[in-house]
Each structure stands twice: as structure tokens, then as C-alpha cells.
Amino acid sequence: MTSITRLSEKCRKCPFVSKCSRKRLEAKGYIEPNFAMSAAIPSAAEMVQPMAVKHDYRDIKIDKDATITIDLEELKRQLEKDFYRQMGIGFYPGA
């Protein structure tokens, strides 16, 4: 929050306004940050974040002819999300 101030009316009318060292200021208003605007437009960091995640892919052999590839980072996120949901904490990372 930022305030806008100006010289008080009493000091502006004073003939010694330029020489006085005890000037008074009055608050004119306050500037509130626009939270609605910042919530509507995601920041660039949030947009780049999924691309910045390191992926650790592993191949798992199920059968002689069947192999699946998993992402360990995605598996970690899913386990963490399921853990918090099961504990009933209400904090779901990445959700």
C-alpha cells in the first residue's frame, strides 16, 4: 500500500514556507494494489514452471514384449498429492 501526500494547507499559506524546517504533510489518499488484475493474468514464472521441471523417465519391463515408461517426478507429485488428501490436510500441491 502506498500513500500520496502533499504539503498541508496551513504550510502552503505561510509566508515562510520555503525557509521553514517544520513543514507538515497531509495524506491525500492510498493506492491499493489491484489484486483482481494480478489474479486474472498469470505471471510468466507460473507459465514457465512446468517446462522447468526436471523429468526423470524410467522404462519398466512388464513382460518380455511389454515395456512402459514412467516419469518419476510426476509419480512423486502424485504420491504427495494422495498423501495430503488421505491425511485430510486440505493442502494439495500442484492442484
GURO-91262 format. One record per atom (N, C-alpha, C): residue number from 1; residue in three letters; chain; atom name; x, y, z. Coordinates in steps of 0.05 Angstrom, whole numbers. Each point is the difference from the previous one (the first is absolute). Layout:
REM GURO-91262
<pt pos="NUM" code="ALA" unit="A" site="CA" u="X" v="Y" w="Z"/>
...
END
This chain:
REM GURO-91262
<pt pos="1" code="MET" unit="A" site="N" u="17" v="-23" w="0"/>
<pt pos="1" code="MET" unit="A" site="CA" u="-17" v="23" w="0"/>
<pt pos="1" code="MET" unit="A" site="C" u="18" v="25" w="0"/>
<pt pos="2" code="THR" unit="A" site="N" u="-6" v="19" w="-17"/>
<pt pos="2" code="THR" unit="A" site="CA" u="15" v="24" w="-2"/>
<pt pos="2" code="THR" unit="A" site="C" u="-18" v="24" w="5"/>
<pt pos="3" code="SER" unit="A" site="N" u="11" v="20" w="15"/>
<pt pos="3" code="SER" unit="A" site="CA" u="-16" v="23" w="5"/>
<pt pos="3" code="SER" unit="A" site="C" u="9" v="24" w="-17"/>
<pt pos="4" code="ILE" unit="A" site="N" u="-18" v="17" w="-6"/>
<pt pos="4" code="ILE" unit="A" site="CA" u="6" v="25" w="-15"/>
<pt pos="4" code="ILE" unit="A" site="C" u="-3" v="23" w="20"/>
<pt pos="5" code="THR" unit="A" site="N" u="21" v="16" w="3"/>
<pt pos="5" code="THR" unit="A" site="CA" u="0" v="22" w="19"/>
<pt pos="5" code="THR" unit="A" site="C" u="5" v="26" w="-15"/>
<pt pos="6" code="ARG" unit="A" site="N" u="-8" v="22" w="14"/>
<pt pos="6" code="ARG" unit="A" site="CA" u="7" v="26" w="-10"/>
<pt pos="6" code="ARG" unit="A" site="C" u="4" v="19" w="24"/>
<pt pos="7" code="LEU" unit="A" site="N" u="10" v="23" w="-5"/>
<pt pos="7" code="LEU" unit="A" site="CA" u="5" v="20" w="21"/>
<pt pos="7" code="LEU" unit="A" site="C" u="-27" v="9" w="11"/>
<pt pos="8" code="SER" unit="A" site="N" u="-2" v="3" w="26"/>
<pt pos="8" code="SER" unit="A" site="CA" u="-26" v="8" w="12"/>
<pt pos="8" code="SER" unit="A" site="C" u="-8" v="28" w="-9"/>
<pt pos="9" code="GLU" unit="A" site="N" u="-26" v="5" w="2"/>
<pt pos="9" code="GLU" unit="A" site="CA" u="-10" v="26" w="-9"/>
<pt pos="9" code="GLU" unit="A" site="C" u="11" v="23" w="17"/>
<pt pos="10" code="LYS" unit="A" site="N" u="3" v="-4" w="26"/>
<pt pos="10" code="LYS" unit="A" site="CA" u="11" v="20" w="18"/>
<pt pos="10" code="LYS" unit="A" site="C" u="29" v="8" w="-9"/>
<pt pos="11" code="CYS" unit="A" site="N" u="16" v="-20" w="-7"/>
<pt pos="11" code="CYS" unit="A" site="CA" u="28" v="5" w="-8"/>
<pt pos="11" code="CYS" unit="A" site="C" u="1" v="13" w="-28"/>
<pt pos="12" code="ARG" unit="A" site="N" u="-19" v="-7" w="-17"/>
<pt pos="12" code="ARG" unit="A" site="CA" u="0" v="12" w="-27"/>
<pt pos="12" code="ARG" unit="A" site="C" u="-6" v="30" w="1"/>
<pt pos="13" code="LYS" unit="A" site="N" u="-16" v="8" w="20"/>
<pt pos="13" code="LYS" unit="A" site="CA" u="-8" v="29" w="2"/>
<pt pos="13" code="LYS" unit="A" site="C" u="21" v="16" w="16"/>
<pt pos="14" code="CYS" unit="A" site="N" u="17" v="-13" w="14"/>
<pt pos="14" code="CYS" unit="A" site="CA" u="20" v="13" w="17"/>
<pt pos="14" code="CYS" unit="A" site="C" u="21" v="15" w="-17"/>
<pt pos="15" code="PRO" unit="A" site="N" u="7" v="24" w="7"/>
<pt pos="15" code="PRO" unit="A" site="CA" u="20" v="16" w="-15"/>
<pt pos="15" code="PRO" unit="A" site="C" u="28" v="-12" w="3"/>
<pt pos="16" code="PHE" unit="A" site="N" u="5" v="-17" w="19"/>
<pt pos="16" code="PHE" unit="A" site="CA" u="27" v="-11" w="5"/>
<pt pos="16" code="PHE" unit="A" site="C" u="2" v="-29" w="-10"/>
<pt pos="17" code="VAL" unit="A" site="N" u="-17" v="-7" w="-18"/>
<pt pos="17" code="VAL" unit="A" site="CA" u="-1" v="-28" w="-9"/>
<pt pos="17" code="VAL" unit="A" site="C" u="27" v="-9" w="-12"/>
<pt pos="18" code="SER" unit="A" site="N" u="14" v="16" w="-14"/>
<pt pos="18" code="SER" unit="A" site="CA" u="25" v="-8" w="-12"/>
<pt pos="18" code="SER" unit="A" site="C" u="23" v="-2" w="20"/>
<pt pos="19" code="LYS" unit="A" site="N" u="-2" v="14" w="23"/>
<pt pos="19" code="LYS" unit="A" site="CA" u="22" v="0" w="19"/>
<pt pos="19" code="LYS" unit="A" site="C" u="-5" v="-18" w="24"/>
<pt pos="20" code="CYS" unit="A" site="N" u="-25" v="-7" w="5"/>
<pt pos="20" code="CYS" unit="A" site="CA" u="-7" v="-16" w="23"/>
<pt pos="20" code="CYS" unit="A" site="C" u="10" v="-28" w="-1"/>
<pt pos="21" code="SER" unit="A" site="N" u="8" v="-11" w="23"/>
<pt pos="21" code="SER" unit="A" site="CA" u="10" v="-28" w="1"/>
<pt pos="21" code="SER" unit="A" site="C" u="-20" v="-18" w="14"/>
<pt pos="22" code="ARG" unit="A" site="N" u="-23" v="11" w="8"/>
<pt pos="22" code="ARG" unit="A" site="CA" u="-21" v="-16" w="14"/>
<pt pos="22" code="ARG" unit="A" site="C" u="-25" v="-2" w="-17"/>
<pt pos="23" code="LYS" unit="A" site="N" u="3" v="-7" w="-25"/>
<pt pos="23" code="LYS" unit="A" site="CA" u="-23" v="-2" w="-17"/>
<pt pos="23" code="LYS" unit="A" site="C" u="-18" v="-24" w="7"/>
<pt pos="24" code="ARG" unit="A" site="N" u="-25" v="3" w="-4"/>
<pt pos="24" code="ARG" unit="A" site="CA" u="-19" v="-21" w="5"/>
<pt pos="24" code="ARG" unit="A" site="C" u="-11" v="-11" w="-26"/>
<pt pos="25" code="LEU" unit="A" site="N" u="-4" v="-26" w="0"/>
<pt pos="25" code="LEU" unit="A" site="CA" u="-11" v="-13" w="-24"/>
<pt pos="25" code="LEU" unit="A" site="C" u="-27" v="-11" w="7"/>
<pt pos="26" code="GLU" unit="A" site="N" u="-17" v="-3" w="-19"/>
<pt pos="26" code="GLU" unit="A" site="CA" u="-27" v="-12" w="4"/>
<pt pos="26" code="GLU" unit="A" site="C" u="-3" v="-22" w="-20"/>
<pt pos="27" code="ALA" unit="A" site="N" u="-13" v="-22" w="10"/>
<pt pos="27" code="ALA" unit="A" site="CA" u="-5" v="-23" w="-18"/>
<pt pos="27" code="ALA" unit="A" site="C" u="-23" v="7" w="-19"/>
<pt pos="28" code="LYS" unit="A" site="N" u="5" v="-5" w="-25"/>
<pt pos="28" code="LYS" unit="A" site="CA" u="-20" v="6" w="-20"/>
<pt pos="28" code="LYS" unit="A" site="C" u="-16" v="-25" w="-8"/>
<pt pos="29" code="GLY" unit="A" site="N" u="13" v="-22" w="0"/>
<pt pos="29" code="GLY" unit="A" site="CA" u="-14" v="-25" w="-7"/>
<pt pos="29" code="GLY" unit="A" site="C" u="20" v="-24" w="1"/>
<pt pos="30" code="TYR" unit="A" site="N" u="-11" v="-23" w="-5"/>
<pt pos="30" code="TYR" unit="A" site="CA" u="15" v="-24" w="0"/>
<pt pos="30" code="TYR" unit="A" site="C" u="-4" v="-15" w="-26"/>
<pt pos="31" code="ILE" unit="A" site="N" u="21" v="-12" w="-9"/>
<pt pos="31" code="ILE" unit="A" site="CA" u="-2" v="-16" w="-25"/>
<pt pos="31" code="ILE" unit="A" site="C" u="0" v="-30" w="8"/>
<pt pos="32" code="GLU" unit="A" site="N" u="-21" v="-14" w="-6"/>
<pt pos="32" code="GLU" unit="A" site="CA" u="-2" v="-28" w="6"/>
<pt pos="32" code="GLU" unit="A" site="C" u="9" v="-16" w="-25"/>
<pt pos="33" code="PRO" unit="A" site="N" u="15" v="-21" w="4"/>
<pt pos="33" code="PRO" unit="A" site="CA" u="7" v="-16" w="-24"/>
<pt pos="33" code="PRO" unit="A" site="C" u="-25" v="-14" w="-11"/>
<pt pos="34" code="ASN" unit="A" site="N" u="0" v="-3" w="-26"/>
<pt pos="34" code="ASN" unit="A" site="CA" u="-23" v="-12" w="-13"/>
<pt pos="34" code="ASN" unit="A" site="C" u="3" v="-30" w="1"/>
<pt pos="35" code="PHE" unit="A" site="N" u="-11" v="-13" w="20"/>
<pt pos="35" code="PHE" unit="A" site="CA" u="2" v="-29" w="3"/>
<pt pos="35" code="PHE" unit="A" site="C" u="-15" v="-15" w="-21"/>
<pt pos="36" code="ALA" unit="A" site="N" u="-23" v="11" w="-9"/>
<pt pos="36" code="ALA" unit="A" site="CA" u="-16" v="-14" w="-20"/>
<pt pos="36" code="ALA" unit="A" site="C" u="16" v="-2" w="-26"/>
<pt pos="37" code="MET" unit="A" site="N" u="14" v="21" w="-7"/>
<pt pos="37" code="MET" unit="A" site="CA" u="16" v="0" w="-25"/>
<pt pos="37" code="MET" unit="A" site="C" u="23" v="-20" w="2"/>
<pt pos="38" code="SER" unit="A" site="N" u="13" v="-1" w="23"/>
<pt pos="38" code="SER" unit="A" site="CA" u="23" v="-19" w="2"/>
<pt pos="38" code="SER" unit="A" site="C" u="-10" v="-29" w="1"/>
<pt pos="39" code="ALA" unit="A" site="N" u="-24" v="-5" w="10"/>
<pt pos="39" code="ALA" unit="A" site="CA" u="-10" v="-27" w="1"/>
<pt pos="39" code="ALA" unit="A" site="C" u="-10" v="-9" w="-27"/>
<pt pos="40" code="ALA" unit="A" site="N" u="-9" v="18" w="-17"/>
<pt pos="40" code="ALA" unit="A" site="CA" u="-10" v="-7" w="-26"/>
<pt pos="40" code="ALA" unit="A" site="C" u="22" v="-6" w="-20"/>
<pt pos="41" code="ILE" unit="A" site="N" u="22" v="13" w="3"/>
<pt pos="41" code="ILE" unit="A" site="CA" u="22" v="-4" w="-19"/>
<pt pos="41" code="ILE" unit="A" site="C" u="23" v="-15" w="14"/>
<pt pos="42" code="PRO" unit="A" site="N" u="5" v="-25" w="-8"/>
<pt pos="42" code="PRO" unit="A" site="CA" u="21" v="-15" w="14"/>
<pt pos="42" code="PRO" unit="A" site="C" u="28" v="12" w="-7"/>
<pt pos="43" code="SER" unit="A" site="N" u="17" v="-2" w="19"/>
<pt pos="43" code="SER" unit="A" site="CA" u="27" v="11" w="-5"/>
<pt pos="43" code="SER" unit="A" site="C" u="16" v="-18" w="-18"/>
<pt pos="44" code="ALA" unit="A" site="N" u="20" v="10" w="-12"/>
<pt pos="44" code="ALA" unit="A" site="CA" u="17" v="-15" w="-18"/>
<pt pos="44" code="ALA" unit="A" site="C" u="13" v="-23" w="13"/>
<pt pos="45" code="ALA" unit="A" site="N" u="7" v="3" w="26"/>
<pt pos="45" code="ALA" unit="A" site="CA" u="13" v="-22" w="15"/>
<pt pos="45" code="ALA" unit="A" site="C" u="-19" v="-24" w="2"/>
<pt pos="46" code="GLU" unit="A" site="N" u="-26" v="5" w="4"/>
<pt pos="46" code="GLU" unit="A" site="CA" u="-18" v="-22" w="2"/>
<pt pos="46" code="GLU" unit="A" site="C" u="-4" v="-14" w="-26"/>
<pt pos="47" code="MET" unit="A" site="N" u="3" v="15" w="-22"/>
<pt pos="47" code="MET" unit="A" site="CA" u="-3" v="-12" w="-27"/>
<pt pos="47" code="MET" unit="A" site="C" u="24" v="-17" w="-7"/>
<pt pos="48" code="VAL" unit="A" site="N" u="23" v="8" w="9"/>
<pt pos="48" code="VAL" unit="A" site="CA" u="25" v="-14" w="-6"/>
<pt pos="48" code="VAL" unit="A" site="C" u="5" v="-23" w="18"/>
<pt pos="49" code="GLN" unit="A" site="N" u="-12" v="0" w="24"/>
<pt pos="49" code="GLN" unit="A" site="CA" u="6" v="-20" w="21"/>
<pt pos="49" code="GLN" unit="A" site="C" u="-3" v="-29" w="-10"/>
<pt pos="50" code="PRO" unit="A" site="N" u="-22" v="-7" w="-14"/>
<pt pos="50" code="PRO" unit="A" site="CA" u="-1" v="-28" w="-9"/>
<pt pos="50" code="PRO" unit="A" site="C" u="22" v="-8" w="-19"/>
<pt pos="51" code="MET" unit="A" site="N" u="10" v="18" w="-15"/>
<pt pos="51" code="MET" unit="A" site="CA" u="22" v="-6" w="-19"/>
<pt pos="51" code="MET" unit="A" site="C" u="27" v="-2" w="15"/>
<pt pos="52" code="ALA" unit="A" site="N" u="2" v="13" w="23"/>
<pt pos="52" code="ALA" unit="A" site="CA" u="25" v="0" w="15"/>
<pt pos="52" code="ALA" unit="A" site="C" u="4" v="-25" w="18"/>
<pt pos="53" code="VAL" unit="A" site="N" u="-21" v="-16" w="2"/>
<pt pos="53" code="VAL" unit="A" site="CA" u="2" v="-24" w="17"/>
<pt pos="53" code="VAL" unit="A" site="C" u="17" v="-21" w="-13"/>
<pt pos="54" code="LYS" unit="A" site="N" u="19" v="-11" w="16"/>
<pt pos="54" code="LYS" unit="A" site="CA" u="17" v="-21" w="-10"/>
<pt pos="54" code="LYS" unit="A" site="C" u="-16" v="-26" w="-2"/>
<pt pos="55" code="HIS" unit="A" site="N" u="2" v="-13" w="-22"/>
<pt pos="55" code="HIS" unit="A" site="CA" u="-14" v="-25" w="-4"/>
<pt pos="55" code="HIS" unit="A" site="C" u="20" v="-23" w="2"/>
<pt pos="56" code="ASP" unit="A" site="N" u="-8" v="-20" w="14"/>
<pt pos="56" code="ASP" unit="A" site="CA" u="17" v="-24" w="4"/>
<pt pos="56" code="ASP" unit="A" site="C" u="-17" v="-24" w="-10"/>
<pt pos="57" code="TYR" unit="A" site="N" u="3" v="-7" w="-25"/>
<pt pos="57" code="TYR" unit="A" site="CA" u="-15" v="-22" w="-12"/>
<pt pos="57" code="TYR" unit="A" site="C" u="14" v="-26" w="5"/>
<pt pos="58" code="ARG" unit="A" site="N" u="-16" v="-20" w="6"/>
<pt pos="58" code="ARG" unit="A" site="CA" u="10" v="-27" w="5"/>
<pt pos="58" code="ARG" unit="A" site="C" u="-17" v="-20" w="-17"/>
<pt pos="59" code="ASP" unit="A" site="N" u="13" v="-19" w="-11"/>
<pt pos="59" code="ASP" unit="A" site="CA" u="-14" v="-22" w="-15"/>
<pt pos="59" code="ASP" unit="A" site="C" u="-3" v="-23" w="19"/>
<pt pos="60" code="ILE" unit="A" site="N" u="-25" v="-10" w="2"/>
<pt pos="60" code="ILE" unit="A" site="CA" u="-6" v="-23" w="17"/>
<pt pos="60" code="ILE" unit="A" site="C" u="-9" v="-23" w="-18"/>
<pt pos="61" code="LYS" unit="A" site="N" u="14" v="-22" w="3"/>
<pt pos="61" code="LYS" unit="A" site="CA" u="-7" v="-24" w="-16"/>
<pt pos="61" code="LYS" unit="A" site="C" u="-21" v="-16" w="14"/>
<pt pos="62" code="ILE" unit="A" site="N" u="-23" v="-2" w="-12"/>
<pt pos="62" code="ILE" unit="A" site="CA" u="-23" v="-14" w="11"/>
<pt pos="62" code="ILE" unit="A" site="C" u="1" v="-30" w="-9"/>
<pt pos="63" code="ASP" unit="A" site="N" u="6" v="-3" w="-25"/>
<pt pos="63" code="ASP" unit="A" site="CA" u="0" v="-27" w="-12"/>
<pt pos="63" code="ASP" unit="A" site="C" u="23" v="-1" w="-20"/>
<pt pos="64" code="LYS" unit="A" site="N" u="3" v="-22" w="-12"/>
<pt pos="64" code="LYS" unit="A" site="CA" u="21" v="-3" w="-20"/>
<pt pos="64" code="LYS" unit="A" site="C" u="-2" v="20" w="-23"/>
<pt pos="65" code="ASP" unit="A" site="N" u="-25" v="6" w="-7"/>
<pt pos="65" code="ASP" unit="A" site="CA" u="-5" v="18" w="-23"/>
<pt pos="65" code="ASP" unit="A" site="C" u="-13" v="27" w="9"/>
<pt pos="66" code="ALA" unit="A" site="N" u="-5" v="3" w="26"/>
<pt pos="66" code="ALA" unit="A" site="CA" u="-14" v="25" w="9"/>
<pt pos="66" code="ALA" unit="A" site="C" u="18" v="16" w="19"/>
<pt pos="67" code="THR" unit="A" site="N" u="4" v="25" w="-8"/>
<pt pos="67" code="THR" unit="A" site="CA" u="15" v="19" w="16"/>
<pt pos="67" code="THR" unit="A" site="C" u="-15" v="26" w="3"/>
<pt pos="68" code="ILE" unit="A" site="N" u="-2" v="11" w="24"/>
<pt pos="68" code="ILE" unit="A" site="CA" u="-13" v="26" w="3"/>
<pt pos="68" code="ILE" unit="A" site="C" u="21" v="20" w="10"/>
<pt pos="69" code="THR" unit="A" site="N" u="-5" v="25" w="-7"/>
<pt pos="69" code="THR" unit="A" site="CA" u="18" v="22" w="9"/>
<pt pos="69" code="THR" unit="A" site="C" u="-15" v="17" w="20"/>
<pt pos="70" code="ILE" unit="A" site="N" u="12" v="5" w="23"/>
<pt pos="70" code="ILE" unit="A" site="CA" u="-12" v="17" w="20"/>
<pt pos="70" code="ILE" unit="A" site="C" u="18" v="24" w="6"/>
<pt pos="71" code="ASP" unit="A" site="N" u="-12" v="22" w="9"/>
<pt pos="71" code="ASP" unit="A" site="CA" u="15" v="24" w="8"/>
<pt pos="71" code="ASP" unit="A" site="C" u="1" v="0" w="31"/>
<pt pos="72" code="LEU" unit="A" site="N" u="23" v="-3" w="12"/>
<pt pos="72" code="LEU" unit="A" site="CA" u="3" v="-2" w="29"/>
<pt pos="72" code="LEU" unit="A" site="C" u="-9" v="26" w="13"/>
<pt pos="73" code="GLU" unit="A" site="N" u="5" v="23" w="-12"/>
<pt pos="73" code="GLU" unit="A" site="CA" u="-9" v="26" w="12"/>
<pt pos="73" code="GLU" unit="A" site="C" u="-30" v="1" w="2"/>
<pt pos="74" code="GLU" unit="A" site="N" u="-14" v="-9" w="-21"/>
<pt pos="74" code="GLU" unit="A" site="CA" u="-29" v="0" w="0"/>
<pt pos="74" code="GLU" unit="A" site="C" u="-10" v="-19" w="20"/>
<pt pos="75" code="LEU" unit="A" site="N" u="13" v="-23" w="3"/>
<pt pos="75" code="LEU" unit="A" site="CA" u="-8" v="-20" w="20"/>
<pt pos="75" code="LEU" unit="A" site="C" u="3" v="11" w="29"/>
<pt pos="76" code="LYS" unit="A" site="N" u="22" v="15" w="4"/>
<pt pos="76" code="LYS" unit="A" site="CA" u="4" v="13" w="27"/>
<pt pos="76" code="LYS" unit="A" site="C" u="-22" v="20" w="6"/>
<pt pos="77" code="ARG" unit="A" site="N" u="-7" v="16" w="-20"/>
<pt pos="77" code="ARG" unit="A" site="CA" u="-21" v="20" w="4"/>
<pt pos="77" code="ARG" unit="A" site="C" u="-27" v="-14" w="6"/>
<pt pos="78" code="GLN" unit="A" site="N" u="-6" v="-21" w="-14"/>
<pt pos="78" code="GLN" unit="A" site="CA" u="-25" v="-14" w="4"/>
<pt pos="78" code="GLN" unit="A" site="C" u="-1" v="-13" w="28"/>
<pt pos="79" code="LEU" unit="A" site="N" u="23" v="-12" w="8"/>
<pt pos="79" code="LEU" unit="A" site="CA" u="1" v="-12" w="27"/>
<pt pos="79" code="LEU" unit="A" site="C" u="-4" v="21" w="22"/>
<pt pos="80" code="GLU" unit="A" site="N" u="13" v="23" w="-4"/>
<pt pos="80" code="GLU" unit="A" site="CA" u="-3" v="21" w="20"/>
<pt pos="80" code="GLU" unit="A" site="C" u="-29" v="11" w="1"/>
<pt pos="81" code="LYS" unit="A" site="N" u="-12" v="3" w="-23"/>
<pt pos="81" code="LYS" unit="A" site="CA" u="-27" v="9" w="-1"/>
<pt pos="81" code="LYS" unit="A" site="C" u="-19" v="-20" w="13"/>
<pt pos="82" code="ASP" unit="A" site="N" u="3" v="-25" w="-5"/>
<pt pos="82" code="ASP" unit="A" site="CA" u="-16" v="-21" w="12"/>
<pt pos="82" code="ASP" unit="A" site="C" u="4" v="-2" w="30"/>
<pt pos="83" code="PHE" unit="A" site="N" u="25" v="4" w="9"/>
<pt pos="83" code="PHE" unit="A" site="CA" u="6" v="-1" w="29"/>
<pt pos="83" code="PHE" unit="A" site="C" u="-15" v="23" w="14"/>
<pt pos="84" code="TYR" unit="A" site="N" u="2" v="24" w="-10"/>
<pt pos="84" code="TYR" unit="A" site="CA" u="-13" v="23" w="14"/>
<pt pos="84" code="TYR" unit="A" site="C" u="-31" v="-3" w="-1"/>
<pt pos="85" code="ARG" unit="A" site="N" u="-10" v="-10" w="-22"/>
<pt pos="85" code="ARG" unit="A" site="CA" u="-29" v="-5" w="-2"/>
<pt pos="85" code="ARG" unit="A" site="C" u="-9" v="-21" w="20"/>
<pt pos="86" code="GLN" unit="A" site="N" u="15" v="-21" w="3"/>
<pt pos="86" code="GLN" unit="A" site="CA" u="-7" v="-22" w="18"/>
<pt pos="86" code="GLN" unit="A" site="C" u="2" v="10" w="29"/>
<pt pos="87" code="MET" unit="A" site="N" u="19" v="17" w="6"/>
<pt pos="87" code="MET" unit="A" site="CA" u="3" v="11" w="27"/>
<pt pos="87" code="MET" unit="A" site="C" u="-22" v="20" w="7"/>
<pt pos="88" code="GLY" unit="A" site="N" u="-13" v="10" w="-21"/>
<pt pos="88" code="GLY" unit="A" site="CA" u="-21" v="20" w="5"/>
<pt pos="88" code="GLY" unit="A" site="C" u="10" v="28" w="7"/>
<pt pos="89" code="ILE" unit="A" site="N" u="24" v="6" w="-9"/>
<pt pos="89" code="ILE" unit="A" site="CA" u="12" v="25" w="7"/>
<pt pos="89" code="ILE" unit="A" site="C" u="-12" v="23" w="-16"/>
<pt pos="90" code="GLY" unit="A" site="N" u="-8" v="-5" w="-25"/>
<pt pos="90" code="GLY" unit="A" site="CA" u="-11" v="21" w="-16"/>
<pt pos="90" code="GLY" unit="A" site="C" u="20" v="14" w="-18"/>
<pt pos="91" code="PHE" unit="A" site="N" u="25" v="-7" w="2"/>
<pt pos="91" code="PHE" unit="A" site="CA" u="20" v="12" w="-17"/>
<pt pos="91" code="PHE" unit="A" site="C" u="8" v="-20" w="-21"/>
<pt pos="92" code="TYR" unit="A" site="N" u="-6" v="6" w="-25"/>
<pt pos="92" code="TYR" unit="A" site="CA" u="6" v="-18" w="-22"/>
<pt pos="92" code="TYR" unit="A" site="C" u="20" v="14" w="-18"/>
<pt pos="93" code="PRO" unit="A" site="N" u="26" v="-7" w="2"/>
<pt pos="93" code="PRO" unit="A" site="CA" u="20" v="13" w="-17"/>
<pt pos="93" code="PRO" unit="A" site="C" u="-5" v="-6" w="-29"/>
<pt pos="94" code="GLY" unit="A" site="N" u="2" v="20" w="-17"/>
<pt pos="94" code="GLY" unit="A" site="CA" u="-3" v="-4" w="-29"/>
<pt pos="94" code="GLY" unit="A" site="C" u="-29" v="-2" w="-8"/>
<pt pos="95" code="ALA" unit="A" site="N" u="-19" v="4" w="18"/>
<pt pos="95" code="ALA" unit="A" site="CA" u="-28" v="-2" w="-8"/>
<pt pos="95" code="ALA" unit="A" site="C" u="-12" v="26" w="-6"/>
END
